[in-house]
Amino acid sequence: TLASAQQGSTISQSFTTGGGTAPYSYSISAGSLPLGISLSNEGLLSATVTGAPNTYSFTVRSVDSSGCLVTAGIAWQITCPTITVSPSSVPAATQYASYGAQTFSASGGSAPYSWTYSGTLPAGMGLSSGGILSGTPTSAPASYNINVIATDANGCQGTRSIALVVNCPSINIPASTLPSGSKGAVYPDQQLTATGGT
């Protein structure tokens, strides 16, 4: 049997044969190896796995110096590589202000990548299938936690947890001139206004 291996990993595994008369020669008599991997005549399985994650079934044939042969069926599992999503954090946003678009990237898998997320973004914000976080947040100021998910061409995924902080907008009280009051007289109510918040 062969231990499972990650796509993109380097393999060096030798087959041996018991019985018969050395030397032995090895070949693949049925099935196929993952792309990037080869089996030498001496029985060395080696190189870097570039084939897509899957279970590869093949038959190894060993022939001794007298022409006697034996075969072994192998089912070899190639697993997903580690996919890293960047960046690890994003700048804070401001309620009601256009957010400077942030682009996520991924490495370790097979391009192209598609992008999704889990969790809750503030209203007005979105993550495109191309990995661009943008919009104008209208939800209340708070910290919004999402998991950004990159899926590569083979369906393998990498995830990054992100906290998007939405800060309060600038709130302004416009300057105004109040009417003069008189000592001993009831001062009339004056309405002040503010802009920028909710």
Secondary structure by P-SEA (a helix, b strand, c coil): ccccccccbbbbbbbbbccccccbbbbbccccccccccccccccccccccccbbbbbbbbbbbcccccbbbbbbbbbbbbccccccccbbbbbcccccccbbbbbbccccccbbbbbcccccccccccccbbbbbbbcccbbbbbbbbbbbcccccbbbbbbbbbbbbccccccbbbbccccccccccbbbbbbcccc
